[in-house]
Amino acid sequence: MPLNKLNKEQFSAATAPFGHNLIIASAGTGKTSTIVGRIAYLLQNGIKPEEILLLTFTNKAANEMKERISRVFESAKNIEAGTFHSVSYRWLKKLNKKIVLKQPKDMRILFKSVYDKRDFSKLGYEEKPYSANYLFDIYSLFLNSNSDSFEEWLLNRAPLQEEFVLIYEDIFDEYEDIKKEHNLVDFNSLLLRMIEELENGIENPFKEVLVDEYQDTNPLQNRLIEALKQNSLFCVGDYDQSIYAFNGADINIISTFDKRYPDAKIFTLKKNYRSYGEILDVANKVIKNNPRIYPKSLEVTRGYSGEYPKLLMYHDTFEEYRDIANRILNSTTDRDEIAILFRNNSSADAIEAMLREKGIECKRKGGVGFFESREIKVTLDILVFLLNPKDIMAFIHIFEYAKGIGSAIASEIFDALNTLGNGNAIKGFLNPDTSKKIYQKKKTSYQLGLFDDFIQLGSVAKFKDLGFDDEFLANPILRHPKLSVEGAEFLYEFYKFLKKTQRFKNPNSVFNELINSTLLNKIILHLAKERSKDKNGRLIEELYEENKEKIRNKINILGNLLRKYTDLEKFINAMVLGANEMSAGKGVNLLTVHASKGLEFEEVYIVDMMEGRFPNIKLSKPAGGIEEERRLFYVAVTRAKDKLYFACAKMDRIKNIEYQPSRFLIEAGYKIN
């Protein structure tokens, strides 16, 4: 029976009398077992499964709990369980409400259609209005905040937007009218509609409501809980693991539980079954610097390993990541049981590259992997093409960044270069055999969509004033009938790069030429512009400069890796070919701290423990400042079961930034030289 396996604290919570019960479940203390035990207790005491509502952070968590309790009580499959949104949707459907649930991307399109009817440019205000997409996100945050006045809420956040308030509110009203007319609901509307039904007095079949991850609820979700007017609530959470303020979660909901419910009983689960004592000592030392909402501290059940979490100090971040990769290479821990945790995604790029270089399998949760990013792919494609001029796919990928040259034209130009170079496309660029015929008439078929583009070759006259050298102007590849001026300029930059690098034998010299080339600069500018436009397609200059630097920093990671290689082919094998042998579902776990929540690993590395990186006050300021960062640190530390390492570097050589050690290391008692 689930109750038999509970310790004294868990049992006391699971068998609490009906009422308003809050269970503070610290990391690794068995909160899921306690919730399952509570449901078993309810079923044993005559509560029917249909009278139990379980609200969870994910549907996966709900299904896992139902499955566990169903092994003992088959009827438990009839418990209503799921996220706030999924439960509300099913309930509204049972009430025969005519609703059509739409995904956020669909609702954005509808919202933009309403927004675009307004012409802000004629108002003459100095302040720029929010774009349609950003205003959509702002509206969602406002709804989740459960505030009464949009004007008051917005002016607290962005007082300079005051002149647009009436227009924004008019957009919201029209948007809501259209939704109502067509019975459309999004995720926020689901909760609002459910709250409305509850406040209008629909029959509530539930005798107890259980809420998991209570610390992560936002004000709108809390309003739904309160609208249930429940005589018996069983809320499980941990204020020290409240790390979703950026997403609307409000830590005040859990911290004011005993004030909002005068009959509240608070239970605390303190016995940690996950980590060795030394790891818990670090977690306790740091988190105690946050205000104590309810008194608690983690208690050791596994004992002490005799090994305190190690602090690894390095001169620079590159040395840091390489050493971590070496340690993992020599570790006896199963790779799936190793995690590298970082505060923000940019730290993962060089780490992923280091692991790849050593043939260590890894999987990255969230964000785009280092080797999947477009800037790294195209840089490697250029190097691959240098090594193997027969690689048509590398060529086509490079020319994705040439304006006016699509994949079809790129393929035709490659075929022409291959012909001109007698099987070597680079020779076709640099030393073409002009006796060869290219762009010849091809098979046509109306039914198959094949048409002859080469009835008449193009003229090179339009390229004569662009500053191309005579040798390049004489190349027959410029006779493609659809080649634009921009496409020809990109070809010329590629030609110049190939010409310069032919004399280099050292791969580092090749890379230095590439990083300083107009060719790569064109590609960087193209990518940076793509990533720096607002929702209306306007370029944000500050973001543009920032993205150019980010892209260059990322490419420089490859350059640093290349330093120890004297053979380009060996480098390419390590970077590209090795990737094809790696399974995305296996290996070392690369995770942001947010993505690691709820998980556990035998061996954990927390990287970049420097001021400005972790804690990152810039990122956390809107979401709760240093206290939120400290909770993130607590979550990161308590993922570790057996071994924990902190890594700290004095500088980042790529960004040319010097760092001080993280204040959390000092709070944890480490002596920093």
C-alpha positions in Angstrom: 0.0 0.0 0.0 1.3 3.5 -0.8 0.8 4.7 2.8 3.0 1.9 4.2 6.1 3.1 2.4 5.9 6.7 3.8 8.2 8.0 6.5 6.7 9.7 9.6 6.6 13.2 8.1 5.1 12.0 4.8 2.5 9.9 6.6 1.5 12.8 8.8 1.0 15.0 5.8 -0.8 12.3 3.7 -3.3 11.5 6.5 -4.0 15.2 7.5 -7.6 16.0 8.3 -9.8 17.6 5.7 -9.0 21.3 5.5 -6.4 23.6 4.0 -3.1 21.8 4.1 0.2 23.0 2.7 3.1 20.6 2.4 6.5 22.2 2.0 8.3 19.4 0.1 12.0 20.2 -0.1 14.2 18.9 -2.9 14.4 15.1 -3.0 12.0 14.6 0.0 9.5 12.4 -1.9 6.7 14.8 -2.7 5.2 12.5 -5.4 5.0 9.6 -2.9 3.3 11.9 -0.5 0.7 13.0 -3.1 0.1 9.4 -4.1 -0.2 8.5 -0.4 -2.8 11.3 0.1 -4.9 10.0 -2.8 -4.8 6.5 -1.3 -5.8 7.9 2.1 -8.8 9.7 0.5 -9.9 6.5 -1.4 -9.6 4.4 1.8 -11.8 6.9 3.6 -14.7 6.7 1.2 -13.9 9.5 -1.2 -14.8 8.4 -4.7 -12.2 8.9 -7.5 -14.6 11.2 -9.3 -14.5 13.5 -6.2 -10.8 14.1 -6.4 -9.1 16.8 -8.5 -5.4 16.7 -9.0 -3.8 19.8 -10.6 -0.2 19.4 -11.9 2.4 21.4 -13.7 2.5 18.9 -16.6 0.1 16.3 -17.9 3.0 13.8 -17.7 3.3 14.3 -14.0 -0.5 13.7 -13.6 -0.5 10.5 -15.6 2.5 9.1 -13.7 0.7 9.7 -10.3 -2.5 8.2 -11.6 -0.6 5.2 -12.9 1.1 4.7 -9.5 -2.1 4.8 -7.5 -4.0 2.7 -10.0 -1.6 -0.2 -9.2 -3.4 -0.4 -5.9 -6.8 1.1 -6.6 -7.9 0.3 -10.1 -10.7 2.9 -9.9 -8.1 5.7 -9.5 -8.0 6.0 -13.3 -11.3 7.9 -12.9 -9.6 10.7 -10.9 -9.7 14.1 -12.7 -6.0 15.0 -13.2 -3.9 17.3 -15.4 -2.7 20.8 -15.9 -5.0 23.8 -15.0 -5.7 24.2 -18.8 -6.4 20.6 -19.7 -8.7 20.1 -16.7 -10.6 23.3 -17.5 -11.0 22.3 -21.2 -12.4 18.9 -20.3 -14.7 20.4 -17.7 -16.1 23.1 -20.0 -16.7 20.4 -22.7 -18.7 18.3 -20.1 -20.8 21.4 -19.5 -21.6 21.5 -23.2 -19.9 24.8 -23.7 -19.3 25.7 -27.3 -15.5 26.3 -27.4 -12.9 25.9 -30.1 -9.4 25.7 -28.5 -6.8 27.4 -30.6 -3.0 27.3 -30.3 -1.1 30.5 -29.4 0.3 30.9 -32.9 -3.2 31.0 -34.4 -4.4 33.5 -31.8 -1.4 35.7 -32.6 -2.5 35.9 -36.2 -6.0 36.9 -35.1 -4.6 39.5 -32.7 -2.3 41.0 -35.3 -5.3 41.3 -37.7 -7.0 43.5 -35.1 -3.8 45.4 -34.3 -3.1 46.2 -38.0 -6.3 48.1 -38.3 -4.7 50.9 -36.2 -2.2 53.3 -37.7 0.1 54.4 -35.0 2.3 56.4 -37.4 -0.2 59.2 -37.7 -0.3 59.9 -33.9 3.0 61.7 -33.9 4.2 60.4 -30.5 7.9 60.2 -29.9 7.6 56.9 -28.0 7.3 53.8 -30.2 4.2 51.6 -29.6 4.6 47.9 -28.9 4.6 45.6 -31.9 1.6 43.3 -32.4 3.5 40.2 -31.2 4.9 41.9 -28.1 1.6 43.4 -27.2 0.0 39.9 -27.5 2.6 38.7 -24.9 2.0 41.7 -22.7 -1.7 41.0 -22.7 -1.1 37.4 -21.7 1.1 38.5 -18.8 -1.6 41.0 -17.7 -4.3 38.3 -17.7 -2.1 35.9 -15.7 -1.4 38.6 -13.2 -5.1 38.7 -12.3 -4.9 42.5 -12.1 -8.1 44.6 -12.4 -6.8 47.6 -14.3 -4.6 47.2 -17.4 -3.6 50.9 -17.3 -2.4 50.6 -13.7 -0.6 47.3 -14.4 1.1 48.7 -17.6 2.2 52.0 -16.1 4.0 50.2 -13.2 6.0 48.3 -15.9 6.3 50.9 -18.7 5.1 54.4 -17.8 6.3 55.8 -21.2 3.6 53.6 -22.9 0.8 55.6 -21.2 -0.2 57.4 -24.4 -1.1 54.2 -26.1 -3.2 52.7 -23.3 -6.6 53.5 -24.7 -5.6 52.1 -28.1 -4.3 48.9 -26.5 -7.4 48.4 -24.5 -9.6 49.0 -27.7 -7.5 46.3 -29.4 -8.1 43.9 -26.5 -11.8 44.6 -26.6 -12.1 43.9 -30.3 -10.0 40.8 -30.1 -12.1 39.4 -27.2 -15.3 40.3 -29.1 -14.1 38.3 -32.1 -13.1 35.3 -29.9 -16.5 35.4 -28.2 -18.4 35.6 -31.6 -16.6 32.5 -32.9 -16.3 30.6 -29.5 -12.5 30.8 -29.7 -10.5 30.2 -26.6 -6.8 30.3 -25.9 -5.1 29.0 -22.8 -5.8 32.1 -20.7 -9.4 32.2 -21.9 -9.9 28.6 -20.8 -9.1 29.6 -17.2 -11.1 32.8 -17.3 -14.2 30.9 -18.7 -13.8 28.2 -16.1 -13.5 30.8 -13.3 -16.7 32.5 -14.7 -18.6 29.2 -14.6 -17.5 28.5 -11.0 -18.3 32.0 -9.8 -21.8 31.6 -11.5 -22.4 28.6 -9.2 -22.0 25.5 -11.3 -22.0 22.2 -9.4 -18.6 21.4 -8.1 -18.2 17.6 -7.8 -14.8 17.6 -6.0 -14.4 17.1 -2.3 -10.6 17.6 -2.3 -8.3 19.5 -4.7 -4.6 18.5 -4.7 -2.2 21.0 -6.3 1.4 19.9 -7.2 4.3 22.4 -7.7 2.2 25.0 -5.8 5.1 27.5 -5.8 4.9 27.8 -9.6 1.2 28.9 -9.7 0.5 32.3 -11.2 -2.3 34.7 -9.9 -4.8 33.5 -12.6 -4.3 29.9 -11.6 -4.6 30.8 -8.0 -7.9 32.6 -8.7 -9.2 29.3 -10.3 -8.2 27.4 -7.1 -10.0 29.9 -5.0 -13.1 29.9 -7.3 -13.4 26.2 -6.6 -14.4 27.3 -3.0 -12.8 24.1 -1.7 -13.3 23.1 1.9 -10.3 20.7 1.5 -7.1 21.8 -0.3 -3.8 19.8 -0.4 -1.1 21.9 -1.9 2.5 20.7 -2.3 5.4 22.9 -3.1 8.7 24.4 -2.0 9.2 28.2 -1.9 13.0 27.6 -2.3 12.3 26.0 -5.7 10.2 28.9 -7.0 12.1 29.8 -10.2 9.5 30.7 -12.7 8.8 34.4 -11.8 9.9 35.3 -15.4 6.9 33.3 -16.6 4.3 34.9 -14.2 4.7 32.6 -11.2 4.1 34.5 -7.9 6.0 33.3 -4.8 3.5 35.3 -2.6 0.8 32.7 -3.3 2.7 30.0 -1.4 4.1 32.4 1.2 0.6 33.8 2.2 -1.2 30.4 2.3 -1.6 30.4 6.1 -2.8 34.1 6.0 -5.5 33.4 3.3 -6.7 30.2 5.0 -7.0 30.8 8.8 -7.4 27.0 9.4 -4.3 26.2 7.5 -1.9 23.4 8.6 1.7 23.5 7.4 3.6 20.2 7.0 7.3 20.1 6.1 9.1 17.2 4.4 12.8 17.6 5.4 14.3 14.1 4.9 16.3 14.2 1.6 16.6 10.8 0.0 18.6 12.0 -3.1 21.9 13.6 -2.1 24.9 12.9 0.1 25.2 15.1 3.2 28.0 17.3 1.9 25.9 18.3 -1.1 22.9 19.2 1.2 25.3 21.3 3.4 26.1 23.5 0.4 22.4 23.9 -0.5 21.4 24.7 3.1 24.3 27.2 3.6 23.3 29.3 0.6 19.5 29.2 0.7 19.4 30.3 4.3 20.5 33.7 3.0 17.0 34.1 1.5 14.1 35.2 3.8 12.7 32.0 5.5 9.0 32.0 4.7 8.4 28.8 6.6 11.2 27.3 8.8 12.9 24.3 7.3 16.2 22.7 6.3 17.1 19.6 4.4 18.0 16.5 6.5 20.5 13.9 5.4 19.3 10.3 5.1 22.0 8.9 2.8 24.8 9.9 5.2 28.1 11.5 4.1 30.3 10.4 1.3 33.5 11.9 2.8 33.9 14.1 -0.3 32.9 17.8 -0.2 31.7 19.3 -3.6 34.9 20.4 -5.4 35.5 23.9 -6.6 37.5 23.9 -9.8 39.3 27.1 -10.6 40.5 28.1 -14.1 42.3 30.9 -15.9 39.6 31.2 -18.6 36.3 29.6 -19.6 37.9 27.7 -22.5 40.3 25.9 -20.1 37.3 25.3 -17.8 35.2 23.6 -20.5 38.0 21.5 -21.8 38.9 20.2 -18.3 35.3 19.3 -17.6 35.2 17.4 -20.9 38.4 15.5 -19.9 37.0 14.7 -16.4 33.8 13.3 -18.0 35.9 11.3 -20.5 37.7 9.7 -17.6 34.7 9.4 -15.3 33.4 5.9 -14.4 29.8 7.3 -14.0 27.3 6.3 -16.7 27.1 9.1 -19.2 23.3 9.4 -18.9 23.8 10.0 -15.1 26.1 13.0 -15.7 24.7 16.5 -16.1 26.3 19.9 -16.9 24.1 22.7 -15.6 24.4 26.4 -16.7 22.5 29.6 -15.9 22.1 30.6 -19.5 22.3 28.8 -22.9 25.3 30.6 -24.3 27.6 28.7 -21.8 26.6 25.4 -23.5 28.0 26.1 -26.9 31.7 25.7 -26.1 30.9 22.8 -23.7 29.0 20.9 -26.4 31.9 21.5 -28.8 34.5 20.2 -26.3 32.4 17.0 -25.7 32.0 16.5 -29.4 35.7 16.8 -30.0 36.4 14.0 -27.5 33.7 11.8 -29.0 31.5 12.1 -25.8 27.8 11.7 -26.6 25.6 14.4 -25.2 22.0 15.7 -25.4 21.0 19.3 -24.9 17.5 20.1 -23.6 16.0 23.4 -24.9 17.5 25.9 -27.3 19.5 25.1 -30.5 22.5 22.9 -30.1 25.9 24.5 -30.9 26.4 22.3 -34.0 22.8 22.9 -35.1 23.1 26.7 -35.1 23.3 28.1 -38.6 26.5 30.1 -38.1 28.4 27.0 -37.0 26.9 24.9 -39.8 27.8 27.3 -42.5 31.4 27.8 -41.1 31.9 24.1 -41.1 30.4 23.8 -44.6 33.0 26.3 -46.0 35.8 24.3 -44.4 34.3 21.0 -45.6 34.1 22.4 -49.2 37.8 23.4 -49.0 38.6 19.9 -48.0 36.2 18.2 -50.5 35.2 20.4 -53.5 32.8 17.6 -54.7 30.5 18.2 -51.7 27.5 19.7 -53.4 25.4 19.9 -50.2 28.1 22.0 -48.5 28.1 24.3 -51.5 24.3 24.7 -51.6 24.2 25.4 -47.9 26.8 28.1 -48.2 24.9 29.8 -51.0 21.7 29.9 -49.0 23.2 33.2 -47.8 23.6 34.6 -51.3 20.8 37.0 -52.2 19.0 35.8 -55.4 20.6 32.4 -55.4 18.2 29.6 -54.3 19.1 26.0 -53.9 18.1 25.3 -57.6 20.5 28.0 -59.0 23.2 27.0 -56.5 23.0 23.4 -57.7 23.3 24.5 -61.4 26.3 26.8 -60.5 27.9 23.9 -58.7 27.4 21.6 -61.7 28.9 24.2 -63.9 32.0 24.7 -61.6 32.4 21.0 -61.4 32.4 20.8 -65.2 34.8 23.7 -65.6 37.2 22.2 -63.1 37.1 18.6 -64.5 35.5 17.2 -61.4 36.9 19.8 -58.9 34.6 22.8 -58.3 37.4 24.8 -56.7 39.4 24.5 -59.9 36.3 25.5 -61.7 36.5 28.7 -59.7 40.2 29.4 -59.9 41.3 27.8 -63.1 38.3 27.0 -65.3 38.6 25.0 -68.5 36.7 27.5 -70.8 36.5 24.9 -73.6 33.8 23.1 -71.5 30.2 23.8 -72.2 28.0 24.7 -69.2 24.4 25.6 -68.7 23.4 23.4 -71.6 19.8 22.9 -72.7 18.1 20.4 -70.4 15.2 18.0 -70.7 11.9 19.7 -70.4 8.5 18.3 -69.2 5.5 20.4 -68.6 3.8 17.6 -66.6 6.9 17.2 -64.4 7.4 20.9 -63.9 10.8 20.9 -65.8 11.4 23.9 -68.0 14.5 25.0 -70.0 16.1 28.0 -68.4 19.1 27.9 -70.6 17.7 28.7 -74.1 19.8 31.9 -73.9 22.8 32.5 -71.7 23.0 35.7 -69.6 25.4 38.6 -70.3 28.3 39.5 -68.0 28.0 43.2 -69.0 26.0 44.1 -65.8 28.9 42.9 -63.6 31.7 44.9 -65.3 31.5 47.9 -63.0 31.4 45.9 -59.7 35.2 45.8 -59.3 35.6 42.1 -60.2 39.1 41.2 -61.4 39.5 40.2 -65.1 40.2 36.6 -64.3 36.8 36.2 -62.5 34.9 38.2 -65.1 36.1 35.8 -67.7 34.7 32.8 -65.8 31.7 31.3 -67.7 29.8 30.7 -64.4 28.7 34.4 -64.6 26.7 33.6 -67.7 23.9 32.0 -65.7 20.7 33.8 -67.0 19.2 34.2 -63.5 22.3 35.4 -61.7 21.6 38.7 -59.9 24.2 41.4 -59.1 24.0 40.4 -55.4 24.5 36.7 -56.3 27.5 37.5 -58.4 29.1 39.6 -55.6 28.7 36.7 -53.2 30.3 34.4 -55.8 33.2 36.8 -56.1 33.8 37.0 -52.4 33.8 33.2 -52.3 36.2 33.1 -55.2 38.6 35.6 -53.4 38.5 33.5 -50.2 39.3 30.3 -52.2 42.1 32.0 -54.0 43.8 33.3 -50.9 43.5 30.0 -48.9 45.1 27.9 -51.6 48.6 28.8 -50.4 47.8 27.9 -46.8 48.7 24.5 -45.4 48.0 25.2 -41.7 44.2 25.0 -40.9 44.6 27.9 -38.4 45.7 30.2 -41.2 42.7 29.1 -43.2 40.4 29.9 -40.3 42.0 33.3 -39.7 41.4 34.2 -43.3 37.8 33.0 -43.1 37.0 34.9 -39.9 38.4 38.1 -41.5 36.8 37.6 -44.9 34.1 39.7 -46.5 32.4 36.3 -47.4 31.8 35.3 -43.7 31.0 38.9 -42.8 28.2 38.9 -45.3 26.8 35.7 -43.8 27.1 37.1 -40.2 25.3 40.3 -41.2 22.6 38.3 -42.9 22.0 36.1 -39.8 22.2 39.1 -37.4 19.6 41.0 -39.3 17.3 38.0 -39.3 17.5 37.8 -35.6 17.3 41.5 -34.8 13.9 42.5 -36.3 10.9 43.4 -34.2 7.5 41.8 -34.7 6.8 44.3 -37.5 10.0 43.5 -39.4 11.9 46.7 -38.3 15.6 46.3 -37.5 16.5 47.0 -33.8 20.0 48.5 -34.1 21.1 47.7 -30.5 20.0 44.1 -30.9 21.7 43.9 -34.3 25.1 44.9 -32.8 24.6 42.5 -30.0 23.7 39.6 -32.4 26.7 40.3 -34.6 29.0 39.9 -31.6 27.2 36.8 -30.4 27.6 35.1 -33.8 31.2 36.0 -34.0 31.9 34.7 -30.5 30.2 31.5 -31.4 32.3 31.0 -34.5 35.5 31.9 -32.5 34.7 28.9 -30.3 35.5 26.8 -33.4 38.7 28.7 -34.0 39.8 28.0 -30.4 39.1 24.3 -30.9 41.0 24.3 -34.2 44.2 25.7 -32.5 45.6 22.3 -31.6 45.0 20.7 -35.0 47.6 20.8 -37.8 45.4 18.9 -40.2 42.1 20.3 -41.4 40.7 16.8 -42.2 41.2 15.5 -38.6 39.4 18.6 -37.3 36.5 18.1 -39.7 36.3 14.5 -38.7 36.0 15.4 -35.0 33.5 18.2 -35.6 31.3 16.9 -38.4 31.7 13.2 -38.9 31.7 12.4 -35.2 28.3 14.1 -34.9 26.7 11.6 -37.2 27.6 8.8 -34.9 26.1 10.4 -31.9 22.6 9.7 -30.7 20.5 12.7 -29.6 18.8 10.6 -27.0 22.0 9.3 -25.1 24.9 10.7 -23.3 25.8 13.6 -21.0 22.9 15.9 -20.2 23.4 19.6 -21.0 20.7 21.6 -19.2 19.8 25.1 -18.1 19.0 25.1 -14.4 15.4 25.8 -15.3 15.2 22.7 -17.5 16.9 20.6 -14.8 14.1 21.1 -12.2 12.6 17.8 -11.1 15.5 15.7 -12.4 18.4 14.1 -10.6 21.9 12.8 -11.6 24.7 10.9 -10.0 27.4 13.4 -11.1 26.7 17.2 -11.7 28.9 20.0 -12.9 27.6 23.6 -12.4 29.6 25.8 -14.7 30.5 29.5 -14.9 30.1 30.2 -11.2 31.1 33.8 -11.7 29.4 37.1 -10.9 27.5 38.2 -13.9 27.1 34.6 -15.1 25.6 32.9 -12.0 24.1 34.9 -10.4 23.0 36.8 -13.5 21.4 39.9 -12.0 20.6 41.3 -15.5 18.4 38.3 -16.3 16.8 38.0 -12.9 16.1 41.6 -12.1 12.5 41.6 -13.5 11.9 38.2 -12.0 12.9 38.6 -8.4 16.6 39.6 -8.3 19.2 37.9 -6.2 16.6 35.9 -4.2 15.4 34.2 -7.4 19.0 33.6 -8.4 19.7 32.0 -5.1 16.7 29.7 -5.5 18.1 28.7 -9.0 21.4 27.8 -7.3 19.5 25.7 -4.7 17.7 23.9 -7.5 21.0 23.3 -9.3 22.8 21.9 -6.3 20.0 19.6 -5.3 20.0 17.8 -8.6 23.2 16.0 -7.6 23.0 12.6 -5.8 26.7 11.6 -5.4 29.2 14.0 -6.9 29.0 17.8 -7.4 31.5 20.1 -9.0 31.5 23.9 -9.2 33.6 25.4 -12.1 34.8 29.0 -12.0 37.0 30.9 -14.5 38.8 34.2 -14.1 38.1 35.4 -17.6 36.4 34.7 -20.9 39.0 35.0 -23.6 36.5 35.2 -26.5 34.5 38.0 -24.9 37.6 39.5 -23.3 35.8 39.9 -19.9 37.3 39.4 -16.5 35.2 37.8 -13.7 35.0 37.7 -9.9 33.9 34.4 -8.3 30.2 34.0 -7.6 28.9 35.2 -4.3 27.2 31.9 -3.9 30.6 30.1 -3.6 31.5 32.5 -0.8 28.1 32.0 0.9 28.8 28.2 0.6 32.0 28.6 2.6 34.6 28.2 -0.2 37.9 30.0 0.3 38.7 31.9 -2.9 42.3 32.9 -3.4 
